[in-house]
Amino acid sequence: MVPAETAAWYLARDGQSLVPSEDSDSFVSDTGELTVAACLQGIETRPAADLPLAALAKARPFCVRSPDRNEVAIVRLVEAPADDSATILVDQYRRS
């Protein structure tokens, strides 16, 4: 567990959404696949302000770009039970 202000994104207190930090960017894909290029384009054209778990069901991918713009995480929600927890899969990419 880390303080919310140090994380790029975190689970909201109500357990119903993931919250990106103010300095990071996010995008939710309409399709089941998401590449780094599509993620960056989506962040520029359709950024997401919040990431509600209900909208991310069925492994709908989303991405979060780090505040320094050097890293992108492509994330899939695996499970979000009612006990204020979430299981996710993350692929992280760094600019070289």
Disulfide bonds with the S-S distance in Angstrom:
Cys39-Cys63 1.88
